[in-house]
Amino acid sequence: MYHLIFVVKIKNNMRVCILGNGLSSLALAKALINKKIYVDVEVSKNKSKLNKSRTLGISKSNLDFFNKKIINIEKIIWKLKQIHIYSENLKNEKLLDFKSKEDQLFSILKNYELHNNLEKSLKKNKYFKTLNSKEKKNNYDNYDIIITTDYFSSITKKYFNKQIIKKYNSSAFVTIIEHHNILNDVATQIFTKDGPLAFLPISPKMTSIVYSVDNSKKYNIEKIEELIKKHNFKYKIKKINNIESFDLKCLNLRSYYNKKFLAFGDLLHSIHPLAGQGFNMTIRDIKILLKIIENKINLGLPIDYSINSEFENKTRHKNFIFTNGIDFIHEFFNLERKMNNNTLSKSIQYFGRNSSINKVFISLADKGIYI
Ligand SMILES: Cc1cc2nc3c(=O)[nH]c(=O)nc-3n(C[C@H](O)[C@H](O)[C@H](O)COP(=O)(O)OP(=O)(O)OC[C@H]3O[C@@H](n4cnc5c(N)ncnc54)[C@H](O)[C@@H]3O)c2cc1C
């Protein structure tokens, strides 16, 4: 008795157009072409210059995913083993201490190096094409899905203008300090009276700074330099490089998609950088979108824009809770600054010493609420 098994393989000719060419766009494009999906990236009209002072902290599980499913970035990362959190309100006593049993808790990299690596590997790939402004036809009929990461595209303005937004009236000042050679594998965050200040090591001789302060105090570059020097207790600083600033907001899109059109990256959700989670959220989104596509391919189903609603159902509520969690941390320390007492920091310190609670904090920073 013979059993005949027919394997029907549906040819995957899916075509995706991604609007914008920031980190979210290029990382997503690379993840999709690795699945042999054709991707055209439409370059933003106002091409923003790559900022050399910006860095990103990527969690351990997101780095593993990035290396495996997007592109191997081991050569451009700097590994951190611990994160120490202090509060100026507790006279710079340690509030929390996060360690990993493995060799890394978080990794830091320079945004422009990641951008360049992604761009280089995409350019070589036959599934990838860049559309410059002349080639743009604003006709998306040939694509199965159009994904926008670009705030300024007409598609974004047309379909994705309903946001839940909270402007912090704060700016993040970022720079890279150069210092004497040290064993530089511990990140430090200090909740100062002016706002959260992070020292994020990127090499034995260089550390990236992210200092978020209230706009109402009208800090200038000189004042920021003075505050960095005041709070630094670790590094013998040789040079403070160019300081740049970014406006901060907490944002969630009400709807992630409209038929064939899907929003992605910071356009879907923007958060305060105090926990270094913005791009980590996008990596988790890419992981989920890939899983949905993989499931369709495995079941022999065609890949069409029905994946947009599936993606929204799986991510929107979790992203909303996560962004609000980060906003809560921001408001919590804001309140303490305004109250001018240290009861809240003391209670955080107390709970953080409990090893189970400490593990929950580490897991949330690593995997978000997709535990
Ligand atoms: C100070 C700071 C520190 C951060 N640290 C971390 C961290 O440690 N870890 C982490 O996970 N995340 C961090 N983030 C968040 C992370 O940087 C963002 O999530 C990520 O860069 C978003 O990429 P994107 O491609 O979605 O958006 P964008 O980079 O904004 O790009 C989207 C599109 O819009 C275009 N565009 C952007 N700005 C303009 C403009 N002004 N004019 C015209 N076009 C424009 C771009 O060219 C691109 O096509 C931090 C953010 C800030 C502000």
The ligand as an SDF file (V2000), in Angstrom:
LIG
                    3D

 53 58  0  0  0  0  0  0  0  0999 V2000
   18.4380   60.3740   23.3800 C   0  0  0  0  0  0  0  0  0  0  0  0
   17.8690   59.0610   22.9860 C   0  0  0  0  0  0  0  0  0  0  0  0
   18.4540   57.8930   23.4490 C   0  0  0  0  0  0  0  0  0  0  0  0
   17.9130   56.6450   23.0990 C   0  0  0  0  0  0  0  0  0  0  0  0
   18.4790   55.5100   23.6000 N   0  0  0  0  0  0  0  0  0  0  0  0
   17.9420   54.3130   23.2910 C   0  0  0  0  0  0  0  0  0  0  0  0
   18.5140   53.1090   23.8040 C   0  0  0  0  0  0  0  0  0  0  0  0
   19.4850   53.1140   24.5470 O   0  0  0  0  0  0  0  0  0  0  0  0
   17.9140   51.9270   23.4730 N   0  0  0  0  0  0  0  0  0  0  0  0
   16.8180   51.8680   22.6600 C   0  0  0  0  0  0  0  0  0  0  0  0
   16.3090   50.7700   22.4120 O   0  0  0  0  0  0  0  0  0  0  0  0
   16.2810   52.9930   22.1420 N   0  0  0  0  0  0  0  0  0  0  0  0
   16.8160   54.2130   22.4440 C   0  0  0  0  0  0  0  0  0  0  0  0
   16.2850   55.3430   21.8870 N   0  0  0  0  0  0  0  0  0  0  0  0
   15.2060   55.2330   20.8940 C   0  0  0  0  0  0  0  0  0  0  0  0
   15.7850   54.9830   19.4910 C   0  0  0  0  0  0  0  0  0  0  0  0
   16.7790   55.9250   19.1830 O   0  0  0  0  0  0  0  0  0  0  0  0
   14.6610   55.0450   18.4700 C   0  0  0  0  0  0  0  0  0  0  0  0
   13.6820   54.0790   18.8280 O   0  0  0  0  0  0  0  0  0  0  0  0
   15.1270   54.7410   17.0460 C   0  0  0  0  0  0  0  0  0  0  0  0
   16.2230   55.5160   16.6730 O   0  0  0  0  0  0  0  0  0  0  0  0
   13.9420   55.0270   16.1240 C   0  0  0  0  0  0  0  0  0  0  0  0
   14.2600   54.7470   14.8170 O   0  0  0  0  0  0  0  0  0  0  0  0
   13.1580   54.9540   13.6820 P   0  0  0  0  0  0  0  0  0  0  0  0
   13.7890   54.4880   12.4330 O   0  0  0  0  0  0  0  0  0  0  0  0
   11.8780   54.3100   14.1030 O   0  0  0  0  0  0  0  0  0  0  0  0
   12.8530   56.4960   13.6640 O   0  0  0  0  0  0  0  0  0  0  0  0
   13.7180   57.7030   13.0830 P   0  0  0  0  0  0  0  0  0  0  0  0
   15.1680   57.5090   13.2860 O   0  0  0  0  0  0  0  0  0  0  0  0
   13.1390   58.9370   13.6560 O   0  0  0  0  0  0  0  0  0  0  0  0
   13.4840   57.6670   11.5130 O   0  0  0  0  0  0  0  0  0  0  0  0
   12.2060   57.4970   10.8920 C   0  0  0  0  0  0  0  0  0  0  0  0
   12.1990   58.1760    9.5310 C   0  0  0  0  0  0  0  0  0  0  0  0
   11.9560   59.5650    9.6980 O   0  0  0  0  0  0  0  0  0  0  0  0
   13.0190   60.3220    9.1360 C   0  0  0  0  0  0  0  0  0  0  0  0
   13.2770   61.4420   10.0430 N   0  0  0  0  0  0  0  0  0  0  0  0
   13.5400   61.3730   11.3760 C   0  0  0  0  0  0  0  0  0  0  0  0
   13.7170   62.6060   11.8680 N   0  0  0  0  0  0  0  0  0  0  0  0
   13.5510   63.4610   10.8310 C   0  0  0  0  0  0  0  0  0  0  0  0
   13.5920   64.8700   10.6850 C   0  0  0  0  0  0  0  0  0  0  0  0
   13.8400   65.6800   11.7110 N   0  0  0  0  0  0  0  0  0  0  0  0
   13.3760   65.4090    9.4610 N   0  0  0  0  0  0  0  0  0  0  0  0
   13.1130   64.6070    8.4160 C   0  0  0  0  0  0  0  0  0  0  0  0
   13.0420   63.2820    8.4670 N   0  0  0  0  0  0  0  0  0  0  0  0
   13.2730   62.7180    9.6540 C   0  0  0  0  0  0  0  0  0  0  0  0
   14.2210   59.3780    9.0580 C   0  0  0  0  0  0  0  0  0  0  0  0
   15.1240   59.7350    8.0170 O   0  0  0  0  0  0  0  0  0  0  0  0
   13.5330   58.0750    8.7620 C   0  0  0  0  0  0  0  0  0  0  0  0
   13.2720   57.9530    7.4140 O   0  0  0  0  0  0  0  0  0  0  0  0
   16.7920   56.5920   22.2510 C   0  0  0  0  0  0  0  0  0  0  0  0
   16.2060   57.7750   21.7610 C   0  0  0  0  0  0  0  0  0  0  0  0
   16.7370   59.0040   22.1270 C   0  0  0  0  0  0  0  0  0  0  0  0
   16.0910   60.2570   21.6290 C   0  0  0  0  0  0  0  0  0  0  0  0
  1  2  1  0
  2  3  1  0
  2 52  2  0
  3  4  2  0
  4  5  1  0
  4 50  1  0
  5  6  2  0
  6  7  1  0
  6 13  1  0
  7  8  2  0
  7  9  1  0
  9 10  1  0
 10 11  2  0
 10 12  1  0
 12 13  2  0
 13 14  1  0
 14 15  1  0
 14 50  1  0
 15 16  1  0
 16 17  1  0
 16 18  1  0
 18 19  1  0
 18 20  1  0
 20 21  1  0
 20 22  1  0
 22 23  1  0
 23 24  1  0
 24 25  2  0
 24 26  1  0
 24 27  1  0
 27 28  1  0
 28 29  2  0
 28 30  1  0
 28 31  1  0
 31 32  1  0
 32 33  1  0
 33 34  1  0
 33 48  1  0
 34 35  1  0
 35 36  1  0
 35 46  1  0
 36 37  1  0
 36 45  1  0
 37 38  2  0
 38 39  1  0
 39 40  1  0
 39 45  2  0
 40 41  1  0
 40 42  2  0
 42 43  1  0
 43 44  2  0
 44 45  1  0
 46 47  1  0
 46 48  1  0
 48 49  1  0
 50 51  2  0
 51 52  1  0
 52 53  1  0
M  END
$$$$
